[in-house]
Structure formats: C-alpha cells, structure tokens
Amino acid sequence: MNIHAGCLPVIITIFNRVRTALDLAADADLSGRIEVWDIQQFLSTNISEHSQFDSTARNAKLAEIIGKYNAIIDEKETDPSLRIEFEAK
C-alpha cells in the first residue's frame, strides 16, 4: 500500500465530499496520512501553474489538458459521456 511505502496518497473529490472523505479517513485511522483535495481548486491551481500564471495562455493549456484527458477516456473507457467538451477561446 502507498502509505506503507512512505507515500502520501491524495483523494481528489468534489467540494461537497471533501468533509465526507476526511471523516471516512478518520474512521479508518488514516487522519494525517492522506490528503483530500477539492477538484476545482486542484484543477485551477494546475492550470495556472502549467500556463505559467499567464492568463492569455490559460485557455490553451486547459484545452491541452482536456484533450489528453479525453484521449484517455477514448482509449480506456466504454462510456463516451465521460468526455469533457471544451472550446478554447
């Protein structure tokens, strides 16, 4: 398990489920041994970082990341509704 290997696992979930995930981690005696992140904050931070905090590059970088995500969905998933539709401006 990652925890036993000294890694800090991260759960990324929707904002409304962060508290639930933290409570479940506490119930499983994993408090302080895992991280729980809100998906919107996670994505916003990553998009900003990968676009080097340049607001003009943000949409292009987001389109690139979504393109990679959609490629994974096309290759690995059977449900095409998991794809994200995004048009860079």
PAMILO-70350 format. One record per atom (N, C-alpha, C, CB): residue in one letter; residue number from 0; x, y, z. Coordinates in steps of 0.1 Angstrom, whole numbers, always signed. Each point is the difference from the previous one (the first is absolute). Glycine has a CB too. Layout:
% PAMILO-70350
@residuo: A num: NUM X: X Y: Y Z: Z
...
***
This chain:
% PAMILO-70350
@residuo: M num: 0 X: +8 Y: -12 Z: +0
@residuo: M num: 0 X: -8 Y: +12 Z: +0
@residuo: M num: 0 X: +9 Y: +12 Z: +0
@residuo: M num: 0 X: -19 Y: -12 Z: +12
@residuo: N num: 1 X: +15 Y: +23 Z: -18
@residuo: N num: 1 X: +8 Y: +12 Z: -2
@residuo: N num: 1 X: +4 Y: +6 Z: +14
@residuo: N num: 1 X: -12 Y: +4 Z: -22
@residuo: I num: 2 X: +3 Y: -4 Z: +31
@residuo: I num: 2 X: +2 Y: +5 Z: +14
@residuo: I num: 2 X: +12 Y: -7 Z: +6
@residuo: I num: 2 X: -24 Y: +7 Z: +3
@residuo: H num: 3 X: +24 Y: -20 Z: -4
@residuo: H num: 3 X: +11 Y: -8 Z: +6
@residuo: H num: 3 X: +13 Y: +2 Z: -7
@residuo: H num: 3 X: -16 Y: -17 Z: +6
@residuo: A num: 4 X: +16 Y: +22 Z: -19
@residuo: A num: 4 X: +12 Y: +3 Z: -7
@residuo: A num: 4 X: +5 Y: +14 Z: +3
@residuo: A num: 4 X: -7 Y: -16 Z: -18
@residuo: G num: 5 X: +0 Y: +23 Z: +27
@residuo: G num: 5 X: +4 Y: +14 Z: +3
@residuo: G num: 5 X: -6 Y: +11 Z: -9
@residuo: G num: 5 X: +21 Y: -10 Z: +9
@residuo: C num: 6 X: -30 Y: +6 Z: -17
@residuo: C num: 6 X: -6 Y: +10 Z: -9
@residuo: C num: 6 X: -12 Y: +6 Z: +7
@residuo: C num: 6 X: +7 Y: -13 Z: -20
@residuo: L num: 7 X: -11 Y: +25 Z: +15
@residuo: L num: 7 X: -12 Y: +6 Z: +6
@residuo: L num: 7 X: -11 Y: +0 Z: -11
@residuo: L num: 7 X: +15 Y: +15 Z: +15
@residuo: P num: 8 X: -24 Y: -25 Z: -14
@residuo: P num: 8 X: -11 Y: +0 Z: -10
@residuo: P num: 8 X: -9 Y: +12 Z: +0
@residuo: P num: 8 X: +1 Y: -25 Z: +2
@residuo: V num: 9 X: -6 Y: +28 Z: -14
@residuo: V num: 9 X: -9 Y: +12 Z: -1
@residuo: V num: 9 X: -13 Y: -5 Z: -6
@residuo: V num: 9 X: +20 Y: +16 Z: -3
@residuo: I num: 10 X: -31 Y: -12 Z: +10
@residuo: I num: 10 X: -13 Y: -2 Z: -6
@residuo: I num: 10 X: -5 Y: +14 Z: -5
@residuo: I num: 10 X: -5 Y: -19 Z: +17
@residuo: I num: 11 X: +1 Y: +19 Z: -30
@residuo: I num: 11 X: -5 Y: +12 Z: -6
@residuo: I num: 11 X: -15 Y: -3 Z: -3
@residuo: I num: 11 X: +23 Y: +6 Z: -10
@residuo: T num: 12 X: -31 Y: +3 Z: +16
@residuo: T num: 12 X: -15 Y: -2 Z: -1
@residuo: T num: 12 X: -6 Y: +14 Z: -1
@residuo: T num: 12 X: +1 Y: -21 Z: +14
@residuo: I num: 13 X: -15 Y: +20 Z: -16
@residuo: I num: 13 X: -7 Y: +13 Z: -1
@residuo: I num: 13 X: -1 Y: +7 Z: +14
@residuo: I num: 13 X: -13 Y: -9 Z: -20
@residuo: F num: 14 X: +12 Y: +22 Z: +20
@residuo: F num: 14 X: +0 Y: +8 Z: +12
@residuo: F num: 14 X: -9 Y: -6 Z: +11
@residuo: F num: 14 X: +5 Y: +20 Z: -14
@residuo: N num: 15 X: -17 Y: -24 Z: +10
@residuo: N num: 15 X: -10 Y: -4 Z: +10
@residuo: N num: 15 X: +3 Y: -14 Z: +6
@residuo: N num: 15 X: -17 Y: +12 Z: -13
@residuo: R num: 16 X: +27 Y: -19 Z: +8
@residuo: R num: 16 X: +4 Y: -13 Z: +5
@residuo: R num: 16 X: +14 Y: +1 Z: +7
@residuo: R num: 16 X: -13 Y: -11 Z: -18
@residuo: V num: 17 X: +19 Y: +22 Z: +19
@residuo: V num: 17 X: +13 Y: +1 Z: +7
@residuo: V num: 17 X: -2 Y: -4 Z: +14
@residuo: V num: 17 X: +8 Y: +18 Z: -16
@residuo: R num: 18 X: -18 Y: -12 Z: +23
@residuo: R num: 18 X: -2 Y: -3 Z: +14
@residuo: R num: 18 X: -3 Y: -15 Z: +2
@residuo: R num: 18 X: -9 Y: +24 Z: +4
@residuo: T num: 19 X: +1 Y: -29 Z: -13
@residuo: T num: 19 X: -3 Y: -15 Z: +1
@residuo: T num: 19 X: +12 Y: -8 Z: -1
@residuo: T num: 19 X: -22 Y: +4 Z: -10
@residuo: A num: 20 X: +31 Y: -1 Z: +1
@residuo: A num: 20 X: +12 Y: -8 Z: -2
@residuo: A num: 20 X: +9 Y: +2 Z: +12
@residuo: A num: 20 X: -1 Y: +3 Z: -25
@residuo: L num: 21 X: +2 Y: +9 Z: +31
@residuo: L num: 21 X: +8 Y: +1 Z: +12
@residuo: L num: 21 X: -6 Y: -8 Z: +11
@residuo: L num: 21 X: +7 Y: +23 Z: -8
@residuo: D num: 22 X: -20 Y: -23 Z: +10
@residuo: D num: 22 X: -6 Y: -7 Z: +10
@residuo: D num: 22 X: +2 Y: -15 Z: -1
@residuo: D num: 22 X: -17 Y: +18 Z: +2
@residuo: L num: 23 X: +16 Y: -23 Z: -15
@residuo: L num: 23 X: +2 Y: -14 Z: -2
@residuo: L num: 23 X: +15 Y: -4 Z: +2
@residuo: L num: 23 X: -18 Y: +0 Z: -17
@residuo: A num: 24 X: +27 Y: +9 Z: +14
@residuo: A num: 24 X: +14 Y: -2 Z: +3
@residuo: A num: 24 X: +2 Y: -1 Z: +15
@residuo: A num: 24 X: +7 Y: +12 Z: -21
@residuo: A num: 25 X: -13 Y: -3 Z: +28
@residuo: A num: 25 X: +1 Y: -1 Z: +15
@residuo: A num: 25 X: -5 Y: -13 Z: +5
@residuo: A num: 25 X: -2 Y: +25 Z: +1
@residuo: D num: 26 X: -10 Y: -29 Z: -6
@residuo: D num: 26 X: -6 Y: -13 Z: +4
@residuo: D num: 26 X: +10 Y: -12 Z: -2
@residuo: D num: 26 X: -23 Y: +10 Z: -5
@residuo: A num: 27 X: +30 Y: -9 Z: -6
@residuo: A num: 27 X: +10 Y: -11 Z: -4
@residuo: A num: 27 X: +14 Y: +2 Z: +7
@residuo: A num: 27 X: -13 Y: -2 Z: -22
@residuo: D num: 28 X: +13 Y: +12 Z: +31
@residuo: D num: 28 X: +13 Y: +3 Z: +7
@residuo: D num: 28 X: +11 Y: +5 Z: -10
@residuo: D num: 28 X: -6 Y: -17 Z: +18
@residuo: L num: 29 X: +2 Y: +25 Z: -28
@residuo: L num: 29 X: +9 Y: +5 Z: -10
@residuo: L num: 29 X: +2 Y: +15 Z: +1
@residuo: L num: 29 X: -6 Y: -19 Z: -14
@residuo: S num: 30 X: +1 Y: +25 Z: +25
@residuo: S num: 30 X: +1 Y: +15 Z: +1
@residuo: S num: 30 X: +15 Y: +4 Z: +0
@residuo: S num: 30 X: -22 Y: +1 Z: +13
@residuo: G num: 31 X: +25 Y: +9 Z: -21
@residuo: G num: 31 X: +14 Y: +4 Z: -1
@residuo: G num: 31 X: +9 Y: -8 Z: -9
@residuo: G num: 31 X: -3 Y: +9 Z: +23
@residuo: R num: 32 X: -3 Y: -20 Z: -28
@residuo: R num: 32 X: +8 Y: -10 Z: -8
@residuo: R num: 32 X: -4 Y: +1 Z: -15
@residuo: R num: 32 X: +3 Y: -15 Z: +20
@residuo: I num: 33 X: -14 Y: +22 Z: -22
@residuo: I num: 33 X: -5 Y: +3 Z: -14
@residuo: I num: 33 X: -3 Y: +14 Z: -2
@residuo: I num: 33 X: -9 Y: -24 Z: -2
@residuo: E num: 34 X: +8 Y: +29 Z: -10
@residuo: E num: 34 X: -4 Y: +14 Z: -3
@residuo: E num: 34 X: -14 Y: -2 Z: -7
@residuo: E num: 34 X: +24 Y: +9 Z: -2
@residuo: V num: 35 X: -32 Y: +1 Z: +4
@residuo: V num: 35 X: -13 Y: +1 Z: -8
@residuo: V num: 35 X: -1 Y: +14 Z: -6
@residuo: V num: 35 X: -11 Y: -17 Z: +16
@residuo: W num: 36 X: +10 Y: +17 Z: -29
@residuo: W num: 36 X: -1 Y: +13 Z: -7
@residuo: W num: 36 X: -13 Y: +1 Z: -8
@residuo: W num: 36 X: +25 Y: +0 Z: -2
@residuo: D num: 37 X: -29 Y: +13 Z: +2
@residuo: D num: 37 X: -12 Y: +4 Z: -8
@residuo: D num: 37 X: +5 Y: +0 Z: -15
@residuo: D num: 37 X: -11 Y: +13 Z: +19
@residuo: I num: 38 X: +3 Y: -19 Z: -28
@residuo: I num: 38 X: +4 Y: -1 Z: -14
@residuo: I num: 38 X: +1 Y: +14 Z: -7
@residuo: I num: 38 X: -11 Y: -23 Z: -1
@residuo: Q num: 39 X: +2 Y: +32 Z: +5
@residuo: Q num: 39 X: +1 Y: +13 Z: -7
@residuo: Q num: 39 X: +13 Y: +8 Z: +4
@residuo: Q num: 39 X: -25 Y: +0 Z: +0
@residuo: Q num: 40 X: +28 Y: -1 Z: +13
@residuo: Q num: 40 X: +13 Y: +6 Z: +4
@residuo: Q num: 40 X: +12 Y: -6 Z: -7
@residuo: Q num: 40 X: -11 Y: +6 Z: +22
@residuo: F num: 41 X: +10 Y: -20 Z: -22
@residuo: F num: 41 X: +11 Y: -7 Z: -6
@residuo: F num: 41 X: +2 Y: +4 Z: -14
@residuo: F num: 41 X: -4 Y: -19 Z: +16
@residuo: L num: 42 X: -7 Y: +19 Z: -24
@residuo: L num: 42 X: +1 Y: +3 Z: -14
@residuo: L num: 42 X: +4 Y: +14 Z: -3
@residuo: L num: 42 X: -17 Y: -17 Z: -4
@residuo: S num: 43 X: +11 Y: +26 Z: +12
@residuo: S num: 43 X: +4 Y: +15 Z: -2
@residuo: S num: 43 X: +15 Y: +2 Z: +3
@residuo: S num: 43 X: -24 Y: +6 Z: +7
@residuo: T num: 44 X: +29 Y: -12 Z: +4
@residuo: T num: 44 X: +14 Y: +2 Z: +3
@residuo: T num: 44 X: +9 Y: -6 Z: -11
@residuo: T num: 44 X: -6 Y: -1 Z: +24
@residuo: N num: 45 X: +2 Y: -11 Z: -29
@residuo: N num: 45 X: +8 Y: -6 Z: -10
@residuo: N num: 45 X: +0 Y: +7 Z: -13
@residuo: N num: 45 X: -4 Y: -21 Z: +11
@residuo: I num: 46 X: -8 Y: +26 Z: -15
@residuo: I num: 46 X: -1 Y: +8 Z: -13
@residuo: I num: 46 X: +9 Y: +12 Z: +1
@residuo: I num: 46 X: -23 Y: -9 Z: -4
@residuo: S num: 47 X: +22 Y: +16 Z: +15
@residuo: S num: 47 X: +7 Y: +13 Z: +2
@residuo: S num: 47 X: +15 Y: -3 Z: +0
@residuo: S num: 47 X: -18 Y: +9 Z: +13
@residuo: E num: 48 X: +22 Y: -20 Z: -6
@residuo: E num: 48 X: +15 Y: -3 Z: +0
@residuo: E num: 48 X: +5 Y: -4 Z: -14
@residuo: E num: 48 X: -3 Y: -8 Z: +24
@residuo: H num: 49 X: -5 Y: -1 Z: -31
@residuo: H num: 49 X: +5 Y: -4 Z: -13
@residuo: H num: 49 X: -1 Y: +10 Z: -10
@residuo: H num: 49 X: -8 Y: -22 Z: +6
@residuo: S num: 50 X: +0 Y: +33 Z: -4
@residuo: S num: 50 X: +0 Y: +11 Z: -10
@residuo: S num: 50 X: +10 Y: +11 Z: +5
@residuo: S num: 50 X: -24 Y: -6 Z: -7
@residuo: Q num: 51 X: +32 Y: +2 Z: +17
@residuo: Q num: 51 X: +10 Y: +9 Z: +6
@residuo: Q num: 51 X: -7 Y: +13 Z: +4
@residuo: Q num: 51 X: +18 Y: -10 Z: -15
@residuo: F num: 52 X: -30 Y: +9 Z: +21
@residuo: F num: 52 X: -7 Y: +12 Z: +5
@residuo: F num: 52 X: -3 Y: +11 Z: -10
@residuo: F num: 52 X: +10 Y: -6 Z: +22
@residuo: D num: 53 X: -10 Y: +2 Z: -35
@residuo: D num: 53 X: -2 Y: +9 Z: -11
@residuo: D num: 53 X: -15 Y: -2 Z: -4
@residuo: D num: 53 X: +24 Y: +0 Z: -8
@residuo: S num: 54 X: -32 Y: +10 Z: +11
@residuo: S num: 54 X: -15 Y: -1 Z: -2
@residuo: S num: 54 X: -3 Y: -2 Z: -15
@residuo: S num: 54 X: -4 Y: +14 Z: +20
@residuo: T num: 55 X: +13 Y: -9 Z: -29
@residuo: T num: 55 X: -3 Y: -2 Z: -14
@residuo: T num: 55 X: +3 Y: -14 Z: -5
@residuo: T num: 55 X: +6 Y: +24 Z: -4
@residuo: A num: 56 X: +2 Y: -32 Z: +12
@residuo: A num: 56 X: +3 Y: -14 Z: -4
@residuo: A num: 56 X: -9 Y: -10 Z: +7
@residuo: A num: 56 X: +24 Y: +8 Z: -4
@residuo: R num: 57 X: -32 Y: -3 Z: +14
@residuo: R num: 57 X: -8 Y: -9 Z: +8
@residuo: R num: 57 X: -10 Y: -9 Z: -8
@residuo: R num: 57 X: +2 Y: +17 Z: +18
@residuo: N num: 58 X: -9 Y: -11 Z: -27
@residuo: N num: 58 X: -10 Y: -8 Z: -8
@residuo: N num: 58 X: +7 Y: -10 Z: -9
@residuo: N num: 58 X: -16 Y: +19 Z: +1
@residuo: A num: 59 X: +27 Y: -15 Z: -7
@residuo: A num: 59 X: +7 Y: -10 Z: -8
@residuo: A num: 59 X: +5 Y: -12 Z: +8
@residuo: A num: 59 X: +7 Y: +19 Z: -16
@residuo: K num: 60 X: -1 Y: -16 Z: +28
@residuo: K num: 60 X: +5 Y: -11 Z: +8
@residuo: K num: 60 X: -12 Y: -8 Z: +5
@residuo: K num: 60 X: +19 Y: +14 Z: +7
@residuo: L num: 61 X: -30 Y: -8 Z: -3
@residuo: L num: 61 X: -12 Y: -8 Z: +4
@residuo: L num: 61 X: -4 Y: -9 Z: -11
@residuo: L num: 61 X: -7 Y: +18 Z: +15
@residuo: A num: 62 X: +6 Y: -13 Z: -28
@residuo: A num: 62 X: -4 Y: -8 Z: -11
@residuo: A num: 62 X: +10 Y: -11 Z: -2
@residuo: A num: 62 X: -10 Y: +20 Z: -11
@residuo: E num: 63 X: +22 Y: -18 Z: +13
@residuo: E num: 63 X: +10 Y: -11 Z: -2
@residuo: E num: 63 X: -2 Y: -11 Z: +11
@residuo: E num: 63 X: +17 Y: +17 Z: -10
@residuo: I num: 64 X: -19 Y: -13 Z: +22
@residuo: I num: 64 X: -2 Y: -10 Z: +11
@residuo: I num: 64 X: -13 Y: -8 Z: -3
@residuo: I num: 64 X: +13 Y: +15 Z: +16
@residuo: I num: 65 X: -24 Y: -8 Z: -20
@residuo: I num: 65 X: -12 Y: -6 Z: -2
@residuo: I num: 65 X: +1 Y: -10 Z: -12
@residuo: I num: 65 X: -12 Y: +20 Z: +9
@residuo: G num: 66 X: +20 Y: -16 Z: -19
@residuo: G num: 66 X: +3 Y: -9 Z: -12
@residuo: G num: 66 X: +6 Y: -12 Z: +5
@residuo: G num: 66 X: +2 Y: +20 Z: -15
@residuo: K num: 67 X: +8 Y: -19 Z: +24
@residuo: K num: 67 X: +7 Y: -12 Z: +5
@residuo: K num: 67 X: -10 Y: -9 Z: +8
@residuo: K num: 67 X: +22 Y: +13 Z: +1
@residuo: Y num: 68 X: -30 Y: -7 Z: +7
@residuo: Y num: 68 X: -10 Y: -7 Z: +8
@residuo: Y num: 68 X: -9 Y: -7 Z: -9
@residuo: Y num: 68 X: +1 Y: +17 Z: +18
@residuo: N num: 69 X: -6 Y: -10 Z: -28
@residuo: N num: 69 X: -10 Y: -7 Z: -10
@residuo: N num: 69 X: +7 Y: -11 Z: -7
@residuo: N num: 69 X: -12 Y: +22 Z: -3
@residuo: A num: 70 X: +25 Y: -21 Z: +0
@residuo: A num: 70 X: +7 Y: -11 Z: -7
@residuo: A num: 70 X: +0 Y: -13 Z: +9
@residuo: A num: 70 X: +14 Y: +17 Z: -13
@residuo: I num: 71 X: -12 Y: -14 Z: +26
@residuo: I num: 71 X: +0 Y: -12 Z: +9
@residuo: I num: 71 X: -14 Y: -6 Z: +1
@residuo: I num: 71 X: +18 Y: +11 Z: +14
@residuo: I num: 72 X: -28 Y: -2 Z: -14
@residuo: I num: 72 X: -14 Y: -5 Z: +0
@residuo: I num: 72 X: -3 Y: -9 Z: -12
@residuo: I num: 72 X: -7 Y: +20 Z: +13
@residuo: D num: 73 X: +11 Y: -14 Z: -25
@residuo: D num: 73 X: -2 Y: -7 Z: -13
@residuo: D num: 73 X: +7 Y: -14 Z: +0
@residuo: D num: 73 X: -2 Y: +22 Z: -11
@residuo: E num: 74 X: +14 Y: -23 Z: +18
@residuo: E num: 74 X: +8 Y: -12 Z: -1
@residuo: E num: 74 X: -5 Y: -10 Z: +11
@residuo: E num: 74 X: +19 Y: +13 Z: -9
@residuo: K num: 75 X: -23 Y: -8 Z: +21
@residuo: K num: 75 X: -2 Y: -9 Z: +11
@residuo: K num: 75 X: -14 Y: -2 Z: +5
@residuo: K num: 75 X: +22 Y: +7 Z: +7
@residuo: E num: 76 X: -31 Y: +2 Z: -11
@residuo: E num: 76 X: -14 Y: -1 Z: +5
@residuo: E num: 76 X: -9 Y: -4 Z: -10
@residuo: E num: 76 X: +5 Y: +18 Z: +16
@residuo: T num: 77 X: -16 Y: -23 Z: -12
@residuo: T num: 77 X: -11 Y: -4 Z: -10
@residuo: T num: 77 X: -11 Y: +10 Z: +0
@residuo: T num: 77 X: +5 Y: -24 Z: +4
@residuo: D num: 78 X: -5 Y: +33 Z: +5
@residuo: D num: 78 X: -11 Y: +10 Z: +1
@residuo: D num: 78 X: +5 Y: +14 Z: -5
@residuo: D num: 78 X: -10 Y: -12 Z: +20
@residuo: P num: 79 X: +7 Y: +16 Z: -32
@residuo: P num: 79 X: +5 Y: +12 Z: -6
@residuo: P num: 79 X: -6 Y: +13 Z: +7
@residuo: P num: 79 X: +2 Y: -12 Z: -22
@residuo: S num: 80 X: -12 Y: +10 Z: +30
@residuo: S num: 80 X: -6 Y: +11 Z: +8
@residuo: S num: 80 X: +10 Y: +6 Z: +10
@residuo: S num: 80 X: -23 Y: -9 Z: -4
@residuo: L num: 81 X: +34 Y: +1 Z: +7
@residuo: L num: 81 X: +10 Y: +5 Z: +9
@residuo: L num: 81 X: +10 Y: +11 Z: -6
@residuo: L num: 81 X: -1 Y: -23 Z: +11
@residuo: R num: 82 X: -1 Y: +24 Z: -25
@residuo: R num: 82 X: +9 Y: +10 Z: -6
@residuo: R num: 82 X: -5 Y: +14 Z: +4
@residuo: R num: 82 X: +3 Y: -15 Z: -20
@residuo: I num: 83 X: +7 Y: +25 Z: +19
@residuo: I num: 83 X: -3 Y: +14 Z: +3
@residuo: I num: 83 X: +0 Y: +7 Z: -13
@residuo: I num: 83 X: +11 Y: -2 Z: +23
@residuo: E num: 84 X: -22 Y: +10 Z: -25
@residuo: E num: 84 X: +0 Y: +9 Z: -12
@residuo: E num: 84 X: +5 Y: +13 Z: +4
@residuo: E num: 84 X: -20 Y: -13 Z: -10
@residuo: F num: 85 X: +30 Y: +18 Z: +3
@residuo: F num: 85 X: +5 Y: +13 Z: +3
@residuo: F num: 85 X: +6 Y: +7 Z: -13
@residuo: F num: 85 X: +6 Y: -8 Z: +24
@residuo: E num: 86 X: -9 Y: +20 Z: -25
@residuo: E num: 86 X: +4 Y: +7 Z: -12
@residuo: E num: 86 X: +9 Y: +12 Z: +5
@residuo: E num: 86 X: -21 Y: -7 Z: -14
@residuo: A num: 87 X: +34 Y: +7 Z: +11
@residuo: A num: 87 X: +8 Y: +11 Z: +5
@residuo: A num: 87 X: -3 Y: +13 Z: -8
@residuo: A num: 87 X: +18 Y: -17 Z: +5
@residuo: K num: 88 X: -18 Y: +28 Z: +3
@residuo: K num: 88 X: -3 Y: +13 Z: -6
@residuo: K num: 88 X: +13 Y: +8 Z: -2
@residuo: K num: 88 X: -23 Y: -1 Z: +11
***
